[in-house]
Amino acid sequence: MKKFMMAVAVLAATQAAAQFSSNCTPNLLSGLYGIQRNGHNTSGTFISSVGAVTFDGSGRFTGREIVSTSGTYSKSQIDYGYTVNSDCTGTITDANGTAIYKLAIEHDGEGAFAMSIVSGNTEAVHFERAFDDPRNDASQCTASSFRGTYVFQRNGRASQADLLAVGVLESDGRGNASATQTQGRNGVFSGGGIAVGTYTIDPDCMGAQFTNGVEFSALVVVHDGGQILGISETPTNNVVIHFERVSDPVSHPQRPPCDLPGDRRQ
């Protein structure tokens, strides 16, 4: 009986390992993704960016991003290669085929993490799929893609000070939003009033937020609007932003909604 029970345990462990074994290929990354980068190098230069890229499923991805280099902003085109191993790790390569990032794919290609492997760099990258169903990649984002109640976190460097903030944002899906937050600068904390502004979303799911007509952050919509990635565009800032919708009645129809009535899509 003891030998039999041991055999059953070994079989169960083998089946469990087989169930969770990975067999990744380049086509696991395919379609439109948001990208966010954040880090610095040994010379003291800080980098943060947000953008939208399209993976071709065959080893190349292209797109665009807004980049902050120690608080100076620029627009950049992205054109890189990538490799994927069966264990879901891989590399991102430059035009010469040189590996410049280490890559790790998660959630069956819904996202990926990366880190720079260029000497002197400390830079983290992550990708998130724009549309949860890959068959929707022909879709285009609009202002209504950013709709509902979101919580958000901001972190990075602002005017040579360490910045952290958490808050709540309400977006009406028509280009108007308001937010309130608690923030800390070098460990000194404050709470702000309600900030009101506007936003735009482009067909490739990139967008921007404005206050008094001045653009102050760049965005990319991911996971069908369930999340938003962003960066501050305030001069001297290197701050990344992550929004998460409070509830998603589309994906979780049985979950009691705690969102704005305007976010309860039929």
PyRosetta script that sets phi, psi and omega in degrees:
from pyrosetta import init, pose_from_sequence

init()
pose = pose_from_sequence("MKKFMMAVAVLAATQAAAQFSSNCTPNLLSGLYGIQRNGHNTSGTFISSVGAVTFDGSGRFTGREIVSTSGTYSKSQIDYGYTVNSDCTGTITDANGTAIYKLAIEHDGEGAFAMSIVSGNTEAVHFERAFDDPRNDASQCTASSFRGTYVFQRNGRASQADLLAVGVLESDGRGNASATQTQGRNGVFSGGGIAVGTYTIDPDCMGAQFTNGVEFSALVVVHDGGQILGISETPTNNVVIHFERVSDPVSHPQRPPCDLPGDRRQ")
pose.set_psi(1, -41.3)
pose.set_omega(1, -179.2)
pose.set_phi(2, -62.7)
pose.set_psi(2, -41.8)
pose.set_omega(2, 179.1)
pose.set_phi(3, -65.1)
pose.set_psi(3, -37.4)
pose.set_omega(3, 178.9)
pose.set_phi(4, -63.0)
pose.set_psi(4, -45.5)
pose.set_omega(4, 179.9)
pose.set_phi(5, -63.6)
pose.set_psi(5, -37.3)
pose.set_omega(5, 177.1)
pose.set_phi(6, -65.2)
pose.set_psi(6, -39.8)
pose.set_omega(6, 179.1)
pose.set_phi(7, -63.7)
pose.set_psi(7, -41.0)
pose.set_omega(7, 178.0)
pose.set_phi(8, -62.8)
pose.set_psi(8, -42.1)
pose.set_omega(8, -179.7)
pose.set_phi(9, -64.2)
pose.set_psi(9, -42.1)
pose.set_omega(9, 178.8)
pose.set_phi(10, -63.7)
pose.set_psi(10, -42.5)
pose.set_omega(10, 179.1)
pose.set_phi(11, -62.5)
pose.set_psi(11, -43.2)
pose.set_omega(11, 179.5)
pose.set_phi(12, -63.4)
pose.set_psi(12, -41.7)
pose.set_omega(12, 179.2)
pose.set_phi(13, -64.9)
pose.set_psi(13, -39.1)
pose.set_omega(13, 179.1)
pose.set_phi(14, -65.0)
pose.set_psi(14, -42.5)
pose.set_omega(14, 178.9)
pose.set_phi(15, -65.2)
pose.set_psi(15, -39.9)
pose.set_omega(15, 178.8)
pose.set_phi(16, -64.3)
pose.set_psi(16, -41.6)
pose.set_omega(16, 178.5)
pose.set_phi(17, -63.6)
pose.set_psi(17, -39.5)
pose.set_omega(17, 179.2)
pose.set_phi(18, -66.1)
pose.set_psi(18, -37.0)
pose.set_omega(18, -179.0)
pose.set_phi(19, -62.3)
pose.set_psi(19, -37.0)
pose.set_omega(19, -175.5)
pose.set_phi(20, -104.2)
pose.set_psi(20, 8.8)
pose.set_omega(20, 178.8)
pose.set_phi(21, -69.5)
pose.set_psi(21, 148.3)
pose.set_omega(21, -178.2)
pose.set_phi(22, -100.3)
pose.set_psi(22, 149.7)
pose.set_omega(22, 175.8)
pose.set_phi(23, -149.4)
pose.set_psi(23, 62.9)
pose.set_omega(23, -173.3)
pose.set_phi(24, -78.3)
pose.set_psi(24, 151.0)
pose.set_omega(24, 175.1)
pose.set_phi(25, -137.9)
pose.set_psi(25, 165.7)
pose.set_omega(25, -178.9)
pose.set_phi(26, -57.0)
pose.set_psi(26, -29.5)
pose.set_omega(26, -176.7)
pose.set_phi(27, -73.2)
pose.set_psi(27, -4.1)
pose.set_omega(27, 174.0)
pose.set_phi(28, -66.1)
pose.set_psi(28, -31.1)
pose.set_omega(28, 173.1)
pose.set_phi(29, -97.2)
pose.set_psi(29, 105.7)
pose.set_omega(29, -176.6)
pose.set_phi(30, -152.0)
pose.set_psi(30, 131.9)
pose.set_omega(30, 177.9)
pose.set_phi(31, 104.7)
pose.set_psi(31, -163.1)
pose.set_omega(31, -172.3)
pose.set_phi(32, -89.2)
pose.set_psi(32, 132.0)
pose.set_omega(32, 178.9)
pose.set_phi(33, -133.6)
pose.set_psi(33, 150.4)
pose.set_omega(33, 165.2)
pose.set_phi(34, -87.4)
pose.set_psi(34, 150.0)
pose.set_omega(34, 178.4)
pose.set_phi(35, -131.6)
pose.set_psi(35, 140.8)
pose.set_omega(35, 176.2)
pose.set_phi(36, -136.9)
pose.set_psi(36, 133.2)
pose.set_omega(36, 179.6)
pose.set_phi(37, -123.9)
pose.set_psi(37, 151.2)
pose.set_omega(37, 178.8)
pose.set_phi(38, -159.6)
pose.set_psi(38, 132.6)
pose.set_omega(38, 177.7)
pose.set_phi(39, 167.1)
pose.set_psi(39, -161.0)
pose.set_omega(39, -178.2)
pose.set_phi(40, -159.5)
pose.set_psi(40, 173.0)
pose.set_omega(40, 175.4)
pose.set_phi(41, -125.8)
pose.set_psi(41, 176.6)
pose.set_omega(41, -173.5)
pose.set_phi(42, -69.5)
pose.set_psi(42, -14.2)
pose.set_omega(42, 177.4)
pose.set_phi(43, -83.8)
pose.set_psi(43, -2.3)
pose.set_omega(43, 178.0)
pose.set_phi(44, 92.6)
pose.set_psi(44, 9.8)
pose.set_omega(44, 177.9)
pose.set_phi(45, -86.4)
pose.set_psi(45, 127.8)
pose.set_omega(45, 178.5)
pose.set_phi(46, -98.9)
pose.set_psi(46, 139.9)
pose.set_omega(46, -178.3)
pose.set_phi(47, -126.8)
pose.set_psi(47, 133.3)
pose.set_omega(47, 166.8)
pose.set_phi(48, -144.4)
pose.set_psi(48, 147.3)
pose.set_omega(48, -179.3)
pose.set_phi(49, -157.0)
pose.set_psi(49, 161.1)
pose.set_omega(49, 172.6)
pose.set_phi(50, -143.2)
pose.set_psi(50, 143.5)
pose.set_omega(50, -177.3)
pose.set_phi(51, -164.1)
pose.set_psi(51, -174.5)
pose.set_omega(51, 177.9)
pose.set_phi(52, -131.6)
pose.set_psi(52, 132.3)
pose.set_omega(52, -178.8)
pose.set_phi(53, -134.0)
pose.set_psi(53, 154.5)
pose.set_omega(53, 176.5)
pose.set_phi(54, -118.3)
pose.set_psi(54, 120.5)
pose.set_omega(54, 174.5)
pose.set_phi(55, -87.0)
pose.set_psi(55, 134.8)
pose.set_omega(55, -178.5)
pose.set_phi(56, -89.4)
pose.set_psi(56, -1.5)
pose.set_omega(56, -179.8)
pose.set_phi(57, 77.4)
pose.set_psi(57, 1.1)
pose.set_omega(57, -175.8)
pose.set_phi(58, -127.0)
pose.set_psi(58, 5.9)
pose.set_omega(58, 176.7)
pose.set_phi(59, 116.8)
pose.set_psi(59, 15.9)
pose.set_omega(59, 177.9)
pose.set_phi(60, -144.4)
pose.set_psi(60, 144.3)
pose.set_omega(60, 171.1)
pose.set_phi(61, -139.7)
pose.set_psi(61, 146.0)
pose.set_omega(61, -176.5)
pose.set_phi(62, -136.2)
pose.set_psi(62, 158.7)
pose.set_omega(62, 177.6)
pose.set_phi(63, 169.5)
pose.set_psi(63, -152.0)
pose.set_omega(63, -177.7)
pose.set_phi(64, -145.2)
pose.set_psi(64, 159.1)
pose.set_omega(64, 179.0)
pose.set_phi(65, -152.5)
pose.set_psi(65, 158.0)
pose.set_omega(65, 170.3)
pose.set_phi(66, -103.7)
pose.set_psi(66, 127.9)
pose.set_omega(66, -172.1)
pose.set_phi(67, -120.3)
pose.set_psi(67, 135.3)
pose.set_omega(67, 169.0)
pose.set_phi(68, -107.2)
pose.set_psi(68, 120.8)
pose.set_omega(68, 175.9)
pose.set_phi(69, -111.4)
pose.set_psi(69, 98.5)
pose.set_omega(69, -174.7)
pose.set_phi(70, 51.3)
pose.set_psi(70, 40.4)
pose.set_omega(70, 175.0)
pose.set_phi(71, 87.2)
pose.set_psi(71, 3.5)
pose.set_omega(71, 173.8)
pose.set_phi(72, -104.9)
pose.set_psi(72, 128.4)
pose.set_omega(72, -168.0)
pose.set_phi(73, -103.3)
pose.set_psi(73, 145.2)
pose.set_omega(73, 179.0)
pose.set_phi(74, -151.9)
pose.set_psi(74, 163.5)
pose.set_omega(74, 175.4)
pose.set_phi(75, -106.8)
pose.set_psi(75, 140.8)
pose.set_omega(75, -174.6)
pose.set_phi(76, -138.9)
pose.set_psi(76, 144.8)
pose.set_omega(76, 172.6)
pose.set_phi(77, -92.1)
pose.set_psi(77, 144.9)
pose.set_omega(77, -179.0)
pose.set_phi(78, -113.0)
pose.set_psi(78, 130.5)
pose.set_omega(78, 176.0)
pose.set_phi(79, -152.5)
pose.set_psi(79, 95.7)
pose.set_omega(79, -175.7)
pose.set_phi(80, -129.2)
pose.set_psi(80, 161.8)
pose.set_omega(80, 169.4)
pose.set_phi(81, -100.1)
pose.set_psi(81, 167.4)
pose.set_omega(81, 175.3)
pose.set_phi(82, -151.2)
pose.set_psi(82, 153.1)
pose.set_omega(82, 175.4)
pose.set_phi(83, -125.2)
pose.set_psi(83, 152.3)
pose.set_omega(83, 179.1)
pose.set_phi(84, -134.6)
pose.set_psi(84, 127.5)
pose.set_omega(84, 175.8)
pose.set_phi(85, -91.6)
pose.set_psi(85, 165.8)
pose.set_omega(85, -178.0)
pose.set_phi(86, -63.0)
pose.set_psi(86, -24.8)
pose.set_omega(86, 179.5)
pose.set_phi(87, -86.7)
pose.set_psi(87, 10.9)
pose.set_omega(87, 175.8)
pose.set_phi(88, 76.2)
pose.set_psi(88, 10.1)
pose.set_omega(88, 167.2)
pose.set_phi(89, -94.7)
pose.set_psi(89, 169.3)
pose.set_omega(89, 179.2)
pose.set_phi(90, -177.5)
pose.set_psi(90, -161.4)
pose.set_omega(90, 179.4)
pose.set_phi(91, -138.8)
pose.set_psi(91, 157.5)
pose.set_omega(91, 167.1)
pose.set_phi(92, -109.5)
pose.set_psi(92, 133.1)
pose.set_omega(92, -173.2)
pose.set_phi(93, -120.8)
pose.set_psi(93, 151.0)
pose.set_omega(93, 177.5)
pose.set_phi(94, -85.2)
pose.set_psi(94, -173.2)
pose.set_omega(94, -175.6)
pose.set_phi(95, -62.4)
pose.set_psi(95, -23.0)
pose.set_omega(95, 178.8)
pose.set_phi(96, -90.2)
pose.set_psi(96, 0.8)
pose.set_omega(96, -178.7)
pose.set_phi(97, 83.8)
pose.set_psi(97, 7.8)
pose.set_omega(97, 179.6)
pose.set_phi(98, -80.9)
pose.set_psi(98, 130.9)
pose.set_omega(98, 178.2)
pose.set_phi(99, -68.8)
pose.set_psi(99, 124.1)
pose.set_omega(99, -179.5)
pose.set_phi(100, -119.3)
pose.set_psi(100, -14.3)
pose.set_omega(100, 175.4)
pose.set_phi(101, -138.4)
pose.set_psi(101, 146.4)
pose.set_omega(101, 167.9)
pose.set_phi(102, -92.8)
pose.set_psi(102, 137.9)
pose.set_omega(102, -170.9)
pose.set_phi(103, -122.1)
pose.set_psi(103, 143.4)
pose.set_omega(103, 174.4)
pose.set_phi(104, -140.6)
pose.set_psi(104, 123.3)
pose.set_omega(104, -174.5)
pose.set_phi(105, -95.6)
pose.set_psi(105, 139.4)
pose.set_omega(105, -179.2)
pose.set_phi(106, -130.2)
pose.set_psi(106, 160.7)
pose.set_omega(106, 174.7)
pose.set_phi(107, 51.5)
pose.set_psi(107, 49.2)
pose.set_omega(107, 175.3)
pose.set_phi(108, 54.8)
pose.set_psi(108, 35.7)
pose.set_omega(108, 176.7)
pose.set_phi(109, 91.5)
pose.set_psi(109, 4.2)
pose.set_omega(109, 176.5)
pose.set_phi(110, -67.6)
pose.set_psi(110, -23.3)
pose.set_omega(110, 179.5)
pose.set_phi(111, -161.6)
pose.set_psi(111, 176.2)
pose.set_omega(111, 178.1)
pose.set_phi(112, -157.1)
pose.set_psi(112, 151.0)
pose.set_omega(112, 173.2)
pose.set_phi(113, -109.0)
pose.set_psi(113, 152.0)
pose.set_omega(113, 176.1)
pose.set_phi(114, -148.9)
pose.set_psi(114, 157.7)
pose.set_omega(114, 174.3)
pose.set_phi(115, -139.6)
pose.set_psi(115, 143.1)
pose.set_omega(115, 177.5)
pose.set_phi(116, -65.9)
pose.set_psi(116, 138.9)
pose.set_omega(116, 173.1)
pose.set_phi(117, -118.6)
pose.set_psi(117, 23.2)
pose.set_omega(117, 172.6)
pose.set_phi(118, -81.3)
pose.set_psi(118, 131.2)
pose.set_omega(118, -176.6)
pose.set_phi(119, -55.2)
pose.set_psi(119, 131.2)
pose.set_omega(119, 178.4)
pose.set_phi(120, 91.5)
pose.set_psi(120, -10.2)
pose.set_omega(120, -178.2)
pose.set_phi(121, -95.7)
pose.set_psi(121, 141.6)
pose.set_omega(121, 167.6)
pose.set_phi(122, -126.0)
pose.set_psi(122, 94.0)
pose.set_omega(122, -171.7)
pose.set_phi(123, -139.0)
pose.set_psi(123, 126.2)
pose.set_omega(123, 177.3)
pose.set_phi(124, -104.3)
pose.set_psi(124, 143.6)
pose.set_omega(124, -179.0)
pose.set_phi(125, -134.5)
pose.set_psi(125, 143.0)
pose.set_omega(125, 166.0)
pose.set_phi(126, -142.9)
pose.set_psi(126, 149.3)
pose.set_omega(126, -179.5)
pose.set_phi(127, -114.5)
pose.set_psi(127, 141.7)
pose.set_omega(127, 174.6)
pose.set_phi(128, -135.5)
pose.set_psi(128, 134.4)
pose.set_omega(128, -178.2)
pose.set_phi(129, -63.4)
pose.set_psi(129, 138.7)
pose.set_omega(129, -179.8)
pose.set_phi(130, -69.9)
pose.set_psi(130, -40.9)
pose.set_omega(130, -179.3)
pose.set_phi(131, -123.7)
pose.set_psi(131, 128.5)
pose.set_omega(131, -174.9)
pose.set_phi(132, -62.0)
pose.set_psi(132, -34.7)
pose.set_omega(132, 176.2)
pose.set_phi(133, -94.3)
pose.set_psi(133, 114.2)
pose.set_omega(133, -177.8)
pose.set_phi(134, -56.4)
pose.set_psi(134, -23.1)
pose.set_omega(134, 179.3)
pose.set_phi(135, -68.7)
pose.set_psi(135, -13.3)
pose.set_omega(135, -180.0)
pose.set_phi(136, -91.3)
pose.set_psi(136, 7.9)
pose.set_omega(136, -175.1)
pose.set_phi(137, -65.0)
pose.set_psi(137, -16.9)
pose.set_omega(137, 175.5)
pose.set_phi(138, -77.7)
pose.set_psi(138, -8.7)
pose.set_omega(138, -179.6)
pose.set_phi(139, -71.2)
pose.set_psi(139, 163.7)
pose.set_omega(139, 176.7)
pose.set_phi(140, -125.3)
pose.set_psi(140, 142.1)
pose.set_omega(140, 177.4)
pose.set_phi(141, -77.3)
pose.set_psi(141, 152.8)
pose.set_omega(141, 175.2)
pose.set_phi(142, -138.6)
pose.set_psi(142, -179.7)
pose.set_omega(142, 177.9)
pose.set_phi(143, -57.8)
pose.set_psi(143, -31.5)
pose.set_omega(143, -179.2)
pose.set_phi(144, -71.4)
pose.set_psi(144, -11.8)
pose.set_omega(144, 175.9)
pose.set_phi(145, -68.2)
pose.set_psi(145, -20.1)
pose.set_omega(145, -180.0)
pose.set_phi(146, -113.0)
pose.set_psi(146, 85.8)
pose.set_omega(146, -173.1)
pose.set_phi(147, -144.3)
pose.set_psi(147, 133.0)
pose.set_omega(147, 175.7)
pose.set_phi(148, 127.6)
pose.set_psi(148, -163.9)
pose.set_omega(148, 176.6)
pose.set_phi(149, -102.3)
pose.set_psi(149, 126.2)
pose.set_omega(149, -178.8)
pose.set_phi(150, -123.0)
pose.set_psi(150, 144.3)
pose.set_omega(150, 163.8)
pose.set_phi(151, -98.7)
pose.set_psi(151, 151.9)
pose.set_omega(151, -177.7)
pose.set_phi(152, -144.2)
pose.set_psi(152, 159.6)
pose.set_omega(152, 175.0)
pose.set_phi(153, -132.5)
pose.set_psi(153, 137.2)
pose.set_omega(153, 174.4)
pose.set_phi(154, -120.4)
pose.set_psi(154, 137.4)
pose.set_omega(154, 175.3)
pose.set_phi(155, -153.3)
pose.set_psi(155, 146.7)
pose.set_omega(155, 179.9)
pose.set_phi(156, 152.8)
pose.set_psi(156, -145.5)
pose.set_omega(156, -177.6)
pose.set_phi(157, -119.2)
pose.set_psi(157, 130.5)
pose.set_omega(157, 179.2)
pose.set_phi(158, -132.9)
pose.set_psi(158, 114.1)
pose.set_omega(158, -179.8)
pose.set_phi(159, 51.8)
pose.set_psi(159, 47.9)
pose.set_omega(159, 177.3)
pose.set_phi(160, 69.2)
pose.set_psi(160, 9.9)
pose.set_omega(160, 177.9)
pose.set_phi(161, -113.6)
pose.set_psi(161, 147.4)
pose.set_omega(161, 172.4)
pose.set_phi(162, -71.5)
pose.set_psi(162, 132.5)
pose.set_omega(162, -176.6)
pose.set_phi(163, -123.3)
pose.set_psi(163, 133.4)
pose.set_omega(163, 170.0)
pose.set_phi(164, -135.5)
pose.set_psi(164, 143.8)
pose.set_omega(164, 176.2)
pose.set_phi(165, -155.4)
pose.set_psi(165, 147.4)
pose.set_omega(165, 169.0)
pose.set_phi(166, -132.4)
pose.set_psi(166, 149.0)
pose.set_omega(166, -178.3)
pose.set_phi(167, -167.9)
pose.set_psi(167, -172.5)
pose.set_omega(167, -179.3)
pose.set_phi(168, -128.6)
pose.set_psi(168, 136.5)
pose.set_omega(168, 179.0)
pose.set_phi(169, -126.3)
pose.set_psi(169, 137.3)
pose.set_omega(169, 174.8)
pose.set_phi(170, -110.9)
pose.set_psi(170, 125.0)
pose.set_omega(170, 179.7)
pose.set_phi(171, -122.3)
pose.set_psi(171, 132.9)
pose.set_omega(171, -173.5)
pose.set_phi(172, -90.8)
pose.set_psi(172, -1.4)
pose.set_omega(172, -179.4)
pose.set_phi(173, 76.7)
pose.set_psi(173, 6.3)
pose.set_omega(173, -179.8)
pose.set_phi(174, -126.0)
pose.set_psi(174, 13.8)
pose.set_omega(174, 176.4)
pose.set_phi(175, 102.0)
pose.set_psi(175, 8.5)
pose.set_omega(175, -179.9)
pose.set_phi(176, -122.2)
pose.set_psi(176, 141.9)
pose.set_omega(176, -179.1)
pose.set_phi(177, -150.6)
pose.set_psi(177, 155.8)
pose.set_omega(177, 173.8)
pose.set_phi(178, -140.1)
pose.set_psi(178, 151.5)
pose.set_omega(178, -175.0)
pose.set_phi(179, -149.0)
pose.set_psi(179, 155.2)
pose.set_omega(179, 170.7)
pose.set_phi(180, -136.8)
pose.set_psi(180, 149.3)
pose.set_omega(180, -175.3)
pose.set_phi(181, -150.9)
pose.set_psi(181, 160.3)
pose.set_omega(181, 166.7)
pose.set_phi(182, -112.1)
pose.set_psi(182, 130.5)
pose.set_omega(182, -176.9)
pose.set_phi(183, -132.0)
pose.set_psi(183, 156.9)
pose.set_omega(183, 175.9)
pose.set_phi(184, -130.0)
pose.set_psi(184, 135.4)
pose.set_omega(184, 175.4)
pose.set_phi(185, -122.2)
pose.set_psi(185, 113.7)
pose.set_omega(185, -176.0)
pose.set_phi(186, 52.4)
pose.set_psi(186, 37.3)
pose.set_omega(186, 176.1)
pose.set_phi(187, 83.1)
pose.set_psi(187, 6.6)
pose.set_omega(187, 175.4)
pose.set_phi(188, -104.1)
pose.set_psi(188, 122.4)
pose.set_omega(188, -168.0)
pose.set_phi(189, -107.5)
pose.set_psi(189, 148.5)
pose.set_omega(189, 178.5)
pose.set_phi(190, -152.0)
pose.set_psi(190, 156.2)
pose.set_omega(190, 175.0)
pose.set_phi(191, -116.1)
pose.set_psi(191, 137.2)
pose.set_omega(191, -177.7)
pose.set_phi(192, -103.0)
pose.set_psi(192, 169.2)
pose.set_omega(192, 173.6)
pose.set_phi(193, -81.1)
pose.set_psi(193, -165.6)
pose.set_omega(193, -179.4)
pose.set_phi(194, -83.2)
pose.set_psi(194, 124.8)
pose.set_omega(194, 175.6)
pose.set_phi(195, -100.2)
pose.set_psi(195, 130.6)
pose.set_omega(195, -178.1)
pose.set_phi(196, -113.5)
pose.set_psi(196, 137.1)
pose.set_omega(196, -179.9)
pose.set_phi(197, -157.2)
pose.set_psi(197, -169.6)
pose.set_omega(197, 179.5)
pose.set_phi(198, -127.6)
pose.set_psi(198, 170.1)
pose.set_omega(198, 177.4)
pose.set_phi(199, -151.2)
pose.set_psi(199, 160.9)
pose.set_omega(199, 174.2)
pose.set_phi(200, -130.4)
pose.set_psi(200, 149.8)
pose.set_omega(200, 175.8)
pose.set_phi(201, -130.8)
pose.set_psi(201, 126.1)
pose.set_omega(201, 178.8)
pose.set_phi(202, -86.3)
pose.set_psi(202, 164.2)
pose.set_omega(202, 179.9)
pose.set_phi(203, -57.4)
pose.set_psi(203, -30.3)
pose.set_omega(203, 179.0)
pose.set_phi(204, -84.3)
pose.set_psi(204, 13.3)
pose.set_omega(204, 174.1)
pose.set_phi(205, 79.0)
pose.set_psi(205, 1.4)
pose.set_omega(205, 170.6)
pose.set_phi(206, -83.1)
pose.set_psi(206, 155.8)
pose.set_omega(206, -179.3)
pose.set_phi(207, -163.6)
pose.set_psi(207, -168.2)
pose.set_omega(207, -177.3)
pose.set_phi(208, -153.3)
pose.set_psi(208, 155.0)
pose.set_omega(208, 173.4)
pose.set_phi(209, -111.6)
pose.set_psi(209, 147.2)
pose.set_omega(209, -177.0)
pose.set_phi(210, -132.2)
pose.set_psi(210, 147.1)
pose.set_omega(210, 168.3)
pose.set_phi(211, -133.0)
pose.set_psi(211, 127.7)
pose.set_omega(211, -175.4)
pose.set_phi(212, 53.5)
pose.set_psi(212, 35.7)
pose.set_omega(212, 177.3)
pose.set_phi(213, 80.4)
pose.set_psi(213, -0.2)
pose.set_omega(213, -178.4)
pose.set_phi(214, -103.3)
pose.set_psi(214, 127.3)
pose.set_omega(214, 179.2)
pose.set_phi(215, -71.1)
pose.set_psi(215, 125.6)
pose.set_omega(215, -177.5)
pose.set_phi(216, -123.5)
pose.set_psi(216, -7.5)
pose.set_omega(216, 173.8)
pose.set_phi(217, -155.2)
pose.set_psi(217, 148.7)
pose.set_omega(217, 174.8)
pose.set_phi(218, -105.1)
pose.set_psi(218, 145.3)
pose.set_omega(218, -172.6)
pose.set_phi(219, -133.4)
pose.set_psi(219, 160.3)
pose.set_omega(219, 163.9)
pose.set_phi(220, -142.9)
pose.set_psi(220, 131.9)
pose.set_omega(220, -178.7)
pose.set_phi(221, -85.9)
pose.set_psi(221, 131.2)
pose.set_omega(221, 178.4)
pose.set_phi(222, -133.5)
pose.set_psi(222, 163.4)
pose.set_omega(222, 178.2)
pose.set_phi(223, 52.3)
pose.set_psi(223, 48.9)
pose.set_omega(223, 176.5)
pose.set_phi(224, 56.7)
pose.set_psi(224, 31.6)
pose.set_omega(224, 179.6)
pose.set_phi(225, 88.2)
pose.set_psi(225, -0.5)
pose.set_omega(225, 177.3)
pose.set_phi(226, -68.9)
pose.set_psi(226, -25.0)
pose.set_omega(226, 177.5)
pose.set_phi(227, -138.1)
pose.set_psi(227, 153.9)
pose.set_omega(227, 174.8)
pose.set_phi(228, -133.0)
pose.set_psi(228, 131.2)
pose.set_omega(228, 173.9)
pose.set_phi(229, -104.0)
pose.set_psi(229, 145.5)
pose.set_omega(229, -178.5)
pose.set_phi(230, -157.0)
pose.set_psi(230, 171.6)
pose.set_omega(230, 170.4)
pose.set_phi(231, -138.3)
pose.set_psi(231, 151.7)
pose.set_omega(231, 172.0)
pose.set_phi(232, -70.0)
pose.set_psi(232, 144.2)
pose.set_omega(232, 173.3)
pose.set_phi(233, -115.3)
pose.set_psi(233, 19.3)
pose.set_omega(233, 174.5)
pose.set_phi(234, -73.5)
pose.set_psi(234, 130.1)
pose.set_omega(234, -179.9)
pose.set_phi(235, -51.7)
pose.set_psi(235, 139.6)
pose.set_omega(235, -178.4)
pose.set_phi(236, 79.1)
pose.set_psi(236, -4.7)
pose.set_omega(236, -177.7)
pose.set_phi(237, -89.3)
pose.set_psi(237, 143.5)
pose.set_omega(237, 162.5)
pose.set_phi(238, -129.3)
pose.set_psi(238, 85.3)
pose.set_omega(238, -173.4)
pose.set_phi(239, -129.1)
pose.set_psi(239, 127.4)
pose.set_omega(239, 175.1)
pose.set_phi(240, -99.6)
pose.set_psi(240, 152.5)
pose.set_omega(240, -175.6)
pose.set_phi(241, -131.5)
pose.set_psi(241, 140.2)
pose.set_omega(241, 177.1)
pose.set_phi(242, -133.6)
pose.set_psi(242, 118.2)
pose.set_omega(242, 176.4)
pose.set_phi(243, -103.4)
pose.set_psi(243, 141.2)
pose.set_omega(243, 173.2)
pose.set_phi(244, -131.8)
pose.set_psi(244, 128.5)
pose.set_omega(244, 178.8)
pose.set_phi(245, -67.8)
pose.set_psi(245, 139.7)
pose.set_omega(245, -175.2)
pose.set_phi(246, -64.2)
pose.set_psi(246, -43.1)
pose.set_omega(246, 176.1)
pose.set_phi(247, -144.5)
pose.set_psi(247, 154.7)
pose.set_omega(247, -176.4)
pose.set_phi(248, -132.3)
pose.set_psi(248, 86.5)
pose.set_omega(248, -177.2)
pose.set_phi(249, -64.5)
pose.set_psi(249, -16.4)
pose.set_omega(249, 177.3)
pose.set_phi(250, -70.6)
pose.set_psi(250, -47.8)
pose.set_omega(250, -178.4)
pose.set_phi(251, -82.1)
pose.set_psi(251, -25.5)
pose.set_omega(251, -175.2)
pose.set_phi(252, -129.8)
pose.set_psi(252, 69.9)
pose.set_omega(252, -173.9)
pose.set_phi(253, -63.6)
pose.set_psi(253, -20.8)
pose.set_omega(253, -178.3)
pose.set_phi(254, -91.9)
pose.set_psi(254, -9.0)
pose.set_omega(254, -177.8)
pose.set_phi(255, -77.6)
pose.set_psi(255, 130.9)
pose.set_omega(255, 178.4)
pose.set_phi(256, -58.2)
pose.set_psi(256, 121.4)
pose.set_omega(256, -176.9)
pose.set_phi(257, -70.7)
pose.set_psi(257, 140.0)
pose.set_omega(257, 173.5)
pose.set_phi(258, -124.9)
pose.set_psi(258, 24.1)
pose.set_omega(258, -174.7)
pose.set_phi(259, -103.2)
pose.set_psi(259, -179.6)
pose.set_omega(259, 175.0)
pose.set_phi(260, -65.0)
pose.set_psi(260, 145.1)
pose.set_omega(260, 176.8)
pose.set_phi(261, -55.5)
pose.set_psi(261, -32.7)
pose.set_omega(261, -179.5)
pose.set_phi(262, -67.1)
pose.set_psi(262, -13.0)
pose.set_omega(262, -179.5)
pose.set_phi(263, -94.6)
pose.set_psi(263, -1.9)
pose.set_omega(263, -176.9)
pose.set_phi(264, -87.9)
pose.set_psi(264, 80.9)
pose.set_omega(264, -176.7)
pose.set_phi(265, -73.7)
pose.set_psi(265, 145.8)
pose.set_omega(265, 178.6)
pose.set_phi(266, -89.2)
pose.dump_pdb("model.pdb")
